[in-house]
Amino acid sequence: MKKNIRLIDCETEKKQLIDQFINPVDIELVDYLTDRKYARNSLLAMTKDWNLFVQFCQLKHVSPLPASATALRLFIERESKQRKYATIKRYVITIGLFHRILRLPDPSATTAVKVAVSKLRLDKHGDAKPTQAFEEQHLHELSERLSHSDHPRDIRNLALYFVMFHCLAKRGELRDMTVDQVVETSAGNLSVVIKENRYPLDELGSELLRKWLSIRSSSSHWLFSSIDKHGNIGADKLNDSSIYRIVRGASDLLGLSVQFSGQSLRVGAAKQLAKEGMKVKDIQRVGRWMSAAMPYHYLGNRSLADAERMVFKTFKPIS
């Protein structure tokens, strides 16, 4: 969704920000520039992207603001030797965004940069690694390892895996889940409500979530809260980084040579639904995807995934 970010009209403020952004900046300054419209993870990425570009410009003795098309082209060509296309594309978007907010000529909109990015897209086609699926068998293997543990962290994490899998939950959705979203079904199991849709847990998942609910802090309305290194359960909700580490930790617990990522449970759940005979369009609805592109991608049908993405692309003439 396009964000409605204010543009800097005040010349005094604009000059002050340019003076700051020609040097490496911190996340708070990026948050201010982008009108506090982005999540922390996005801000961290943009801060890292911009500072990398500033360091490149300083090395070449050119200005990052406003940046020339040549400087940006040389930057992405250098980074392309060790970065994937998706990362290069993110760099270009960040640099272009900062220029537009400051009402400066956008180097990412020039023909030279567009051609360079298009060439990289072709050269690096297929360089992205597929997301490792967290499958139903992994849930049960983790249950066998952790279900007898009395440590609050094991109890919480195991319940988290089941909820995330059965709800096809994104990290942000899991982070913001509250206790009020958990309801009991007529069969006696538990369901989680997301955007007015109910996602039932199986008997084991319901049992594990009840176990966590019985020990979590009563002073917190967050479903999954923090736990300190001494095992004390806090009232604060988990942040994105904590959820990421919990999911990655499952790989180590299972002794796998591959690492799970934040999308692994959604991928595994989508594959499980397909295995059970659910159509891709229905998987899209259950997983709350805007299009069927990602379900098709996760299920290995690249041609249909690309076709779905075309619906969301806007083609602009290079000028």
C-alpha positions in Angstrom: 0.0 0.0 0.0 1.4 3.4 -1.0 2.2 5.6 2.0 1.2 9.2 2.1 4.4 10.8 3.2 4.8 14.5 3.6 7.3 16.2 1.3 9.7 18.8 2.7 8.5 22.2 1.6 10.3 24.4 4.1 13.6 25.5 2.6 15.3 25.9 6.0 14.2 22.4 7.1 15.2 20.9 3.7 18.7 22.4 4.0 19.1 21.1 7.5 18.1 17.6 6.5 20.3 17.6 3.5 23.3 18.6 5.7 22.5 15.7 7.9 21.8 13.1 5.2 25.0 13.7 3.3 26.6 11.8 6.2 25.6 8.4 7.8 22.4 8.8 9.8 20.6 6.9 12.6 17.2 5.2 12.5 15.5 8.1 14.4 16.4 10.5 11.7 15.2 8.2 8.9 12.0 7.8 10.9 11.5 11.6 11.0 12.3 12.0 7.3 9.7 9.3 6.3 7.0 10.9 8.5 7.0 8.0 10.9 5.1 5.9 8.4 7.3 2.8 8.4 7.7 -0.2 10.8 11.0 -0.5 12.7 12.3 -3.3 10.4 11.7 -1.2 7.3 13.5 1.7 9.0 16.4 -0.4 9.9 16.7 -1.6 6.3 16.4 1.9 4.8 19.0 3.3 7.3 21.4 0.6 6.4 20.8 1.1 2.6 21.3 4.9 2.8 24.4 4.7 4.9 26.0 2.2 2.5 25.3 4.6 -0.4 26.7 7.6 1.6 29.9 5.6 2.3 30.2 4.8 -1.4 29.7 8.5 -2.4 32.3 9.6 0.2 34.7 7.1 -1.2 34.1 8.5 -4.7 34.1 12.1 -3.5 30.7 12.9 -4.9 27.5 14.1 -3.2 24.8 11.7 -2.1 22.3 14.5 -2.0 21.4 15.2 -4.7 23.0 12.2 -6.2 23.8 12.0 -9.8 22.5 9.2 -12.0 26.1 8.1 -12.7 26.9 7.8 -8.9 23.8 5.6 -8.4 24.5 3.5 -11.4 28.1 2.9 -10.3 26.8 2.1 -6.8 24.3 -0.6 -7.9 26.8 -2.1 -10.4 29.4 -2.4 -7.6 26.9 -3.9 -5.1 25.5 -6.3 -7.7 28.7 -8.3 -7.5 27.8 -9.5 -4.1 24.0 -8.7 -3.6 20.9 -10.2 -5.0 18.6 -8.4 -7.3 15.9 -7.9 -4.6 18.5 -6.1 -2.4 19.7 -3.9 -5.2 16.1 -3.0 -6.0 15.6 -2.0 -2.4 18.6 0.2 -2.5 17.3 2.0 -5.5 13.8 2.5 -3.9 15.3 3.9 -0.7 17.6 6.3 -2.4 14.8 7.5 -4.8 12.4 7.9 -1.9 14.7 10.1 0.1 15.3 12.3 -2.9 11.6 12.7 -3.6 10.8 13.5 0.1 13.4 16.3 -0.1 12.1 17.5 -3.4 15.4 16.8 -5.2 15.8 15.3 -8.7 15.4 11.5 -8.3 18.4 9.7 -9.9 16.4 6.4 -9.8 14.0 7.8 -12.3 16.7 8.5 -15.0 17.1 6.3 -18.1 20.6 5.3 -17.1 19.6 3.8 -13.8 16.4 2.2 -15.1 18.4 0.5 -17.8 21.0 -0.7 -15.3 18.3 -2.1 -13.0 16.5 -3.8 -15.9 19.8 -5.4 -17.0 20.4 -6.7 -13.4 16.9 -8.1 -13.3 17.6 -10.2 -16.3 21.2 -11.1 -15.3 20.1 -12.1 -11.8 16.8 -13.8 -12.7 16.2 -16.7 -10.3 19.0 -15.8 -7.9 16.7 -15.7 -4.9 16.8 -18.7 -2.7 13.4 -20.4 -2.1 12.1 -20.1 1.4 12.6 -23.2 3.5 9.1 -24.6 4.4 8.3 -25.2 8.0 6.0 -28.2 7.6 3.4 -30.0 9.8 5.9 -32.8 10.5 8.3 -30.2 12.0 5.5 -29.1 14.4 5.1 -32.6 15.7 8.8 -33.2 16.0 9.1 -30.0 18.0 6.2 -31.1 20.2 7.9 -34.3 21.0 11.0 -32.4 22.0 9.4 -29.6 24.0 6.0 -30.6 25.2 7.3 -32.1 28.5 9.4 -29.0 29.3 8.3 -26.8 32.2 10.4 -23.8 31.1 8.2 -20.9 30.1 10.2 -20.2 27.0 9.6 -23.7 25.6 5.9 -23.6 26.5 5.5 -20.2 24.7 7.6 -21.1 21.7 5.8 -24.3 21.1 2.4 -22.7 21.3 3.7 -19.9 19.0 4.8 -22.4 16.3 1.3 -24.0 16.3 -0.5 -20.7 16.1 1.7 -19.3 13.4 1.4 -22.4 11.3 -2.4 -22.9 11.6 -3.2 -19.2 11.1 -0.6 -18.7 8.3 0.4 -15.7 10.4 2.9 -13.1 9.4 5.4 -11.9 12.0 3.5 -8.6 12.4 0.2 -10.4 12.9 1.7 -12.7 15.5 3.4 -9.8 17.2 0.1 -7.9 17.6 -2.1 -10.8 18.6 -4.1 -10.3 21.8 -5.7 -12.7 24.2 -9.1 -11.5 23.0 -8.4 -13.1 19.6 -8.5 -16.6 21.1 -11.9 -18.1 21.2 -13.2 -21.6 22.0 -15.0 -23.7 19.4 -18.1 -25.7 19.9 -15.9 -28.8 19.7 -13.9 -27.6 22.7 -10.7 -26.6 20.8 -9.4 -23.1 20.4 -9.5 -20.8 17.4 -7.6 -17.6 16.6 -9.5 -14.7 15.0 -7.6 -12.6 12.4 -9.4 -10.0 10.4 -12.8 -11.5 11.2 -11.7 -15.0 10.0 -11.4 -17.9 12.5 -8.5 -20.2 12.3 -9.0 -23.4 14.3 -6.2 -25.1 16.1 -6.1 -28.9 16.2 -6.4 -30.7 19.5 -2.7 -30.7 20.2 -2.3 -27.0 19.2 -5.2 -26.1 21.5 -3.7 -28.0 24.4 -0.3 -26.3 24.0 -1.9 -22.8 23.7 -4.0 -23.4 26.8 -0.8 -24.4 28.6 0.8 -21.1 27.7 -2.3 -19.1 28.5 -2.2 -20.6 32.0 1.2 -19.3 32.8 1.5 -16.0 30.8 1.3 -12.7 32.6 -2.2 -11.7 33.5 -1.2 -8.0 33.3 -0.6 -8.3 29.6 -3.2 -8.4 26.9 -0.7 -9.6 24.3 -1.0 -13.2 23.4 2.7 -13.8 23.2 4.9 -11.8 25.5 8.6 -11.5 26.3 10.5 -13.7 28.7 13.8 -12.6 30.1 17.0 -14.7 30.5 16.0 -15.7 34.0 12.7 -17.2 32.7 10.5 -14.3 34.1 7.5 -13.7 31.9 7.0 -10.0 31.0 4.0 -8.0 29.9 5.6 -6.5 26.7 4.7 -8.1 23.4 7.4 -9.9 21.4 9.0 -7.8 18.7 9.8 -8.8 15.1 13.4 -9.7 15.9 12.4 -12.0 18.8 9.9 -13.8 16.6 12.5 -14.2 13.9 15.0 -15.7 16.4 12.3 -18.1 17.8 11.5 -19.4 14.3 15.2 -19.7 13.4 15.8 -21.5 16.7 13.4 -24.3 15.5 16.0 -25.2 12.9 18.6 -25.7 15.5 16.3 -27.7 17.8 15.5 -30.1 14.9 19.2 -30.3 13.9 18.5 -29.1 10.3 21.2 -27.9 8.0 18.9 -25.2 6.6 17.5 -22.2 8.4 13.8 -21.3 8.8 12.8 -17.7 8.1 9.9 -15.5 9.1 7.9 -16.8 6.1 8.7 -20.5 6.6 5.5 -21.3 8.5 3.3 -19.6 5.9 5.0 -21.5 3.2 4.7 -24.8 5.0 1.0 -24.2 5.8 0.2 -23.2 2.2 1.8 -26.4 1.0 -0.1 -28.4 3.5 -3.4 -26.9 2.4 -2.5 -27.6 -1.3 -1.7 -31.2 -0.3 -5.1 -31.5 1.3 -6.7 -30.4 -2.0 -7.4 -26.7 -1.5 -7.3 -24.5 -4.6 -4.7 -21.8 -4.8 -7.3 -19.0 -4.9 -8.7 -20.4 -1.6 -5.2 -20.6 -0.1 -4.8 -16.9 -1.1 -7.9 -16.0 0.8 -7.0 -18.1 3.9 -3.5 -16.7 3.9 -4.7 -13.1 3.5 -2.5 -12.5 0.4 -3.5 -9.6 -1.9 -3.0 -11.8 -4.9 -2.3 -15.4 -5.7 1.3 -14.6 -6.8 2.9 -15.7 -3.5 0.9 -18.9 -3.1 1.7 -19.9 -6.6 5.4 -19.0 -6.0 5.5 -21.1 -2.8 3.9 -24.0 -4.5 6.5 -23.9 -7.2 4.4 -22.6 -10.1 6.6 -19.7 -11.2 4.8 -19.0 -14.5 1.5 -18.4 -12.8 3.2 -16.5 -10.0 4.7 -14.1 -12.6 1.4 -13.8 -14.4 -0.3 -12.8 -11.1 2.4 -10.2 -10.4 1.8 -8.5 -13.7 -1.6 -7.4 -12.5 0.1 -5.2 -9.9 2.9 -3.8 -12.2 2.6 -0.4 -13.8 4.7 0.1 -16.9 6.2 3.6 -17.4 8.0 4.6 -20.6 11.8 5.2 -20.2 12.4 8.9 -20.9 
